[in-house]
Amino acid sequence: MVEVVTPSLPVDDAHRLHTGLTIGVDIGGTKVAAGVVDPAGRILATTRRDTPADDPHRTEGVIADAIRELAADYEVVAVGLGAAGFVDADRSMVLFAPNLAWREEPLRAAIEATVHLPTVVENDANAAAWAEARFGAGRGEDYVVVITVGTGIGGGIVVDGNLVRGQSGIAAEIGHLNVVPDGRRCGCGLQGCWEQYASGRALVQEAYELANASPAMATDLLALAAGRADMITGPMITQAAQAGDVAALQCFDEIGRWLGRGMAQLAAILDPAVFVIGGGVSSAGEILRERTLRCFRTHLTARGHRPLPDIRMAEMGAEAGIVGAADLARVTR
């Protein structure tokens, strides 16, 4: 189900909301980042806090404190919260957040009661996807799929200019597409999920296995990790690949192969005009895009007889979650 947003406020209040400043809050397992955002998607001010992830109520206090700090200097009309978890269809409750200890948490009510501003809650990947679709690499397009390739895989789907949220609000968990029956165990409890083969974690695992199997091939990569395969990180792999390291490039070959294969499946279902690749692994830029595109074309159904979706790298960076949450607060009230 595609959610179509229609304003329910009086005309004067609706105009004020659509033209005023809003606050976006990106809530992760380690940090709470907040910013004041104007209607053009520009961030005017930011603040950041550590997340007390093991205590839901303290987390809410940290969020409220960040909002109050920003609202003290700017006249804001609403707040958008991007939470790393499942958010209900009403954009009010966090049903489940694996890294924040929230279970059926009425987050909207808690924040509104504290900061006295209209608030909406959205999944953090959806918020980032909305920012890319509205102001970033997908702007001007009505059919956009955003894929965030980080520790896992997240994303968001925009159809006809609206976020696809599903009946319960928890659609677009694309990292958990099953690509290998009975494959690698996933944190969601199942096996063979896409993010086990095409994420930052998978990239590091590939490098670790390659460095252990063939240290001579991975000499430059191991040098960055002080000779220890277990110390290799995603940024090290990207750095080595950009310097032409054969082992690092082979790791991106594997990730691009899985990423392109999964995107071809999504294209068969959704037929987007644009795929946008974001997340930490996207810092590899054309190294990742070219390999993904090659495999995507190979596995795309009816290739040669249909328009090819464009594949672009994200433009909003780490600010996407803040901008998207803030803009959703503006357009969904």
C-alpha positions as CSV (number, residue, x, y, z in Angstrom):
1,M,0.0,0.0,0.0
2,V,1.4,3.4,-1.0
3,E,0.6,6.0,1.7
4,V,-0.7,9.2,0.2
5,V,-0.2,12.2,2.5
6,T,-2.9,14.8,2.8
7,P,-2.8,17.8,5.2
8,S,-5.3,17.7,8.0
9,L,-4.5,21.0,9.6
10,P,-6.3,24.3,9.2
11,V,-5.2,26.3,6.2
12,D,-3.1,28.8,8.2
13,D,-1.4,26.1,10.3
14,A,-0.8,23.9,7.2
15,H,0.9,26.8,5.4
16,R,3.0,27.6,8.4
17,L,4.1,24.0,8.6
18,H,4.9,23.7,5.0
19,T,7.0,26.9,4.9
20,G,8.5,26.8,8.4
21,L,11.6,25.2,9.9
22,T,11.5,21.7,11.2
23,I,13.8,19.6,13.3
24,G,15.0,16.2,12.1
25,V,16.5,13.7,14.6
26,D,18.4,10.6,13.4
27,I,18.4,8.1,16.2
28,G,20.9,5.2,16.0
29,G,22.3,2.7,18.4
30,T,25.3,4.9,19.3
31,K,24.3,8.5,18.5
32,V,21.4,10.9,18.3
33,A,22.0,13.5,15.7
34,A,19.6,16.4,15.2
35,G,19.3,19.4,12.9
36,V,17.2,22.4,12.0
37,V,16.1,22.0,8.3
38,D,14.5,24.5,6.0
39,P,11.9,23.6,3.3
40,A,14.7,23.3,0.7
41,G,16.4,20.6,2.6
42,R,19.2,22.8,4.0
43,I,20.5,22.1,7.5
44,L,20.9,25.3,9.4
45,A,22.2,24.0,12.7
46,T,23.1,20.6,14.3
47,T,23.7,19.0,17.6
48,R,24.7,15.5,18.7
49,R,24.4,13.2,21.7
50,D,25.5,9.7,22.7
51,T,22.6,7.2,22.8
52,P,22.0,5.4,26.1
53,A,20.8,2.4,24.0
54,D,20.1,0.1,26.9
55,D,17.5,2.5,28.5
56,P,14.6,3.6,26.3
57,H,13.4,6.3,28.6
58,R,16.8,7.9,28.9
59,T,17.1,7.8,25.1
60,E,13.8,9.7,24.9
61,G,15.3,12.3,27.3
62,V,18.4,12.7,25.2
63,I,16.2,13.2,22.1
64,A,14.1,15.8,23.9
65,D,17.2,17.6,25.1
66,A,18.6,17.9,21.6
67,I,15.3,19.2,20.3
68,R,15.1,21.8,23.1
69,E,18.7,23.0,22.4
70,L,17.9,23.6,18.7
71,A,14.4,25.1,19.3
72,A,15.9,27.6,21.7
73,D,17.6,29.4,18.8
74,Y,15.2,28.7,15.9
75,E,11.4,29.0,15.6
76,V,10.5,25.5,14.6
77,V,7.0,24.1,13.8
78,A,7.4,20.3,14.0
79,V,9.8,17.5,14.7
80,G,10.6,14.3,12.7
81,L,12.3,11.3,14.3
82,G,14.1,8.7,12.3
83,A,14.4,5.6,14.4
84,A,16.4,2.5,13.6
85,G,13.6,0.0,13.9
86,F,10.0,-0.9,12.9
87,V,7.6,2.0,13.0
88,D,3.9,1.6,13.0
89,A,1.5,2.8,10.2
90,D,0.5,5.9,12.2
91,R,4.1,7.0,12.5
92,S,3.8,7.1,16.2
93,M,5.1,4.0,17.8
94,V,8.4,2.1,17.5
95,L,7.3,-1.5,17.4
96,F,10.8,-3.0,17.6
97,A,14.3,-1.5,17.6
98,P,17.0,-4.2,18.0
99,N,19.7,-1.7,19.0
100,L,17.6,0.6,21.1
101,A,15.6,-1.7,23.5
102,W,12.4,-0.2,22.3
103,R,9.4,-2.6,22.2
104,E,6.0,-1.0,21.2
105,E,7.3,2.3,22.5
106,P,4.9,5.3,22.1
107,L,7.7,7.6,21.0
108,R,5.6,10.3,19.4
109,A,3.5,10.8,22.4
110,A,6.5,10.8,24.7
111,I,8.3,13.5,22.7
112,E,5.3,15.6,22.0
113,A,4.5,15.7,25.8
114,T,8.0,16.9,26.5
115,V,8.9,19.4,23.7
116,H,5.3,20.5,22.9
117,L,5.8,20.3,19.1
118,P,4.0,18.2,16.6
119,T,6.1,15.0,16.0
120,V,6.2,12.2,13.5
121,V,8.2,9.0,13.7
122,E,9.7,7.2,10.7
123,N,12.1,4.3,10.2
124,D,15.6,5.8,9.8
125,A,16.3,4.2,6.4
126,N,13.0,5.5,5.1
127,A,13.9,8.9,6.3
128,A,17.2,8.8,4.5
129,A,15.6,7.5,1.4
130,W,13.1,10.3,1.4
131,A,15.9,12.8,1.6
132,E,17.7,11.3,-1.4
133,A,14.5,11.2,-3.4
134,R,13.5,14.8,-2.5
135,F,16.8,16.6,-2.4
136,G,19.5,14.2,-3.4
137,A,20.4,11.8,-6.2
138,G,16.8,10.9,-6.9
139,R,15.3,14.4,-7.0
140,G,12.9,15.0,-9.8
141,E,12.0,11.3,-10.1
142,D,8.8,9.8,-8.9
143,Y,10.0,6.1,-8.8
144,V,13.1,5.7,-6.7
145,V,14.6,2.9,-4.7
146,V,17.3,3.9,-2.2
147,I,19.6,1.2,-0.9
148,T,21.8,2.0,2.1
149,V,24.8,-0.4,2.2
150,G,26.3,-0.2,5.6
151,T,26.8,-2.8,8.3
152,G,23.7,-4.3,6.9
153,I,21.4,-3.2,4.1
154,G,18.5,-0.8,4.5
155,G,16.6,1.3,2.2
156,G,13.4,3.0,1.1
157,I,11.0,2.9,-1.8
158,V,9.3,5.9,-3.3
159,V,6.5,5.3,-5.8
160,D,4.6,8.1,-7.4
161,G,6.3,10.5,-5.1
162,N,5.2,8.7,-1.9
163,L,7.1,6.4,0.5
164,V,5.9,2.8,0.4
165,R,5.3,1.9,4.0
166,G,3.0,-1.1,3.7
167,Q,-0.1,-2.0,5.8
168,S,1.8,-2.0,9.1
169,G,4.3,0.7,8.3
170,I,7.2,-1.7,8.1
171,A,7.7,-2.2,4.3
172,A,11.0,-1.9,2.5
173,E,13.1,-4.2,4.7
174,I,15.0,-5.0,1.6
175,G,18.1,-6.3,3.3
176,H,16.2,-9.3,4.3
177,L,15.3,-10.5,0.9
178,N,16.2,-14.2,0.7
179,V,18.9,-14.6,-1.9
180,V,20.5,-17.9,-0.8
181,P,18.1,-20.5,0.7
182,D,19.6,-21.9,3.9
183,G,22.6,-19.6,3.5
184,R,24.5,-17.5,6.0
185,R,22.8,-16.9,9.3
186,C,21.3,-13.4,9.6
187,G,20.7,-11.3,12.7
188,C,17.0,-11.3,11.9
189,G,16.9,-15.0,12.8
190,L,16.7,-16.3,9.2
191,Q,19.3,-17.5,6.8
192,G,20.4,-16.3,3.4
193,C,19.4,-12.7,3.7
194,W,20.7,-10.2,1.1
195,E,22.6,-8.2,3.6
196,Q,24.7,-11.2,4.5
197,Y,26.2,-11.1,1.0
198,A,26.2,-7.4,-0.1
199,S,26.8,-5.3,3.0
200,G,29.7,-3.7,4.7
201,R,29.9,-6.7,7.0
202,A,30.0,-9.0,4.0
203,L,32.8,-6.9,2.4
204,V,34.9,-7.2,5.5
205,Q,34.2,-10.9,5.8
206,E,35.3,-11.4,2.2
207,A,38.5,-9.5,2.8
208,Y,39.2,-11.5,6.0
209,E,38.8,-14.8,4.2
210,L,40.9,-13.7,1.2
211,A,43.7,-12.4,3.4
212,N,43.9,-15.6,5.4
213,A,43.7,-17.8,2.3
214,S,46.2,-15.8,0.2
215,P,48.3,-13.4,2.3
216,A,50.6,-12.7,-0.6
217,M,47.8,-11.5,-2.8
218,A,46.5,-9.2,0.1
219,T,49.9,-7.7,1.0
220,D,48.8,-4.1,0.6
221,L,45.5,-4.6,2.4
222,L,47.2,-6.4,5.3
223,A,49.7,-3.6,5.6
224,L,46.9,-1.2,6.3
225,A,45.8,-3.5,9.1
226,A,49.2,-4.0,10.7
227,G,49.5,-7.5,9.2
228,R,46.3,-8.8,10.9
229,A,43.4,-10.0,8.8
230,D,41.1,-9.7,11.8
231,M,41.9,-5.9,12.0
232,I,40.8,-5.2,8.4
233,T,37.9,-2.6,8.2
234,G,35.6,-1.4,5.5
235,P,37.4,2.0,5.1
236,M,40.7,0.1,4.7
237,I,39.3,-2.0,1.9
238,T,37.9,1.1,0.2
239,Q,41.3,2.9,0.5
240,A,43.2,-0.1,-0.8
241,A,40.7,-0.5,-3.7
242,Q,41.0,3.1,-4.7
243,A,44.8,2.6,-4.7
244,G,44.4,-0.3,-7.1
245,D,45.0,-3.2,-4.7
246,V,44.0,-6.4,-6.4
247,A,42.7,-8.1,-3.3
248,A,40.5,-5.2,-2.3
249,L,39.1,-4.9,-5.8
250,Q,38.3,-8.5,-5.8
251,C,36.3,-8.0,-2.6
252,F,34.3,-5.3,-4.4
253,D,33.8,-7.6,-7.3
254,E,32.0,-10.0,-4.9
255,I,29.9,-7.3,-3.2
256,G,29.0,-5.7,-6.5
257,R,27.9,-9.1,-7.9
258,W,25.5,-9.7,-5.0
259,L,24.3,-6.1,-4.9
260,G,23.5,-6.1,-8.6
261,R,21.7,-9.4,-8.4
262,G,19.5,-8.3,-5.7
263,M,18.7,-5.0,-7.4
264,A,17.7,-6.9,-10.5
265,Q,15.1,-8.7,-8.5
266,L,13.8,-5.4,-7.1
267,A,13.6,-4.0,-10.6
268,A,11.5,-6.9,-11.7
269,I,9.0,-6.1,-8.9
270,L,9.1,-2.3,-8.7
271,D,10.4,-1.0,-12.1
272,P,12.0,2.2,-10.6
273,A,13.5,5.0,-12.7
274,V,16.5,5.3,-10.4
275,F,18.4,3.2,-7.9
276,V,20.4,5.3,-5.4
277,I,23.2,3.5,-3.5
278,G,24.1,5.1,-0.1
279,G,25.5,4.0,3.2
280,G,29.1,3.8,4.3
281,V,30.2,1.3,1.6
282,S,29.0,3.8,-1.1
283,S,32.1,5.9,-0.3
284,A,33.9,3.6,-2.8
285,G,32.0,5.5,-5.5
286,E,32.5,4.3,-9.0
287,I,34.4,1.2,-7.9
288,L,31.1,-0.1,-6.4
289,R,28.7,1.4,-8.9
290,E,30.5,0.0,-12.0
291,R,30.6,-3.6,-10.6
292,T,27.0,-3.4,-9.4
293,L,25.8,-2.1,-12.7
294,R,27.5,-4.8,-14.6
295,C,25.9,-7.6,-12.6
296,F,22.6,-5.7,-12.5
297,R,22.4,-5.7,-16.3
298,T,23.3,-9.4,-16.5
299,H,20.4,-10.4,-14.3
300,L,17.8,-7.9,-15.2
301,T,14.7,-9.6,-16.7
302,A,13.8,-8.6,-20.3
303,R,17.1,-6.7,-20.7
304,G,17.4,-5.2,-24.1
305,H,13.6,-4.8,-24.3
306,R,13.0,-2.3,-21.5
307,P,14.3,1.0,-20.3
308,L,17.3,0.5,-17.9
309,P,16.9,2.2,-14.5
310,D,19.7,4.6,-13.7
311,I,22.1,3.7,-10.8
312,R,23.4,6.7,-8.9
313,M,25.5,7.1,-5.8
314,A,23.8,9.0,-2.9
315,E,24.5,12.7,-2.5
316,M,23.2,13.5,1.0
317,G,25.8,11.5,3.0
318,A,25.4,11.3,6.8
319,E,22.9,14.2,6.7
320,A,20.2,12.3,4.9
321,G,18.6,10.9,8.0
322,I,18.2,14.4,9.6
323,V,17.0,16.0,6.4
324,G,14.5,13.2,5.6
325,A,13.0,13.1,9.1
326,A,12.6,16.9,9.2
327,D,11.0,17.0,5.8
328,L,8.6,14.2,6.6
329,A,7.5,16.1,9.7
330,R,6.7,18.9,7.3
331,V,4.8,16.9,4.6
332,T,2.9,14.4,6.7
333,R,1.1,16.6,9.3
